[in-house]
Amino acid sequence: MRESTGRRIRRGRDEWQRLIAEQADSDLTQAAFCAARGISIGSLQNWKRRLASNAPAESWLELGTLAERGASGWDIELDLGDGVCLRLRRC
């Protein structure tokens, strides 16, 4: 869905996904594709990175059953990047 405010066009996630796929399937460079569509190359590259980082994992990682460890409690630590760490503990 597009919202037009003056000359600026706001494109949604689905439209950016479609534009990125069109550019990849074309024989045009990113710069030539953007010039032909009247979009910013910076916006295309930003959305390409954003959508790639939100892509679902290719496969599941089986962690097993925590009870199999033989202890009544457990500790889980998830490093989420950018200095953020999530720690869970069951005593």
Residue pairs with C-beta under 8 A, 6 or more apart in sequence:
1 12
1 15
2 9
2 10
2 11
2 12
2 15
3 9
3 10
4 10
11 19
13 51
16 44
16 47
16 51
17 51
19 37
19 39
19 44
19 47
20 44
20 47
20 48
20 51
22 33
23 30
23 33
23 34
23 44
26 33
28 36
30 41
30 44
30 45
31 41
33 44
34 40
34 41
34 44
66 74
66 90
72 91
73 89
73 90
73 91
74 88
74 89
74 90
75 87
75 88
75 89
76 87
76 88
76 89
77 85
77 86
77 87
77 88
78 85
78 86
78 87
79 85
80 86
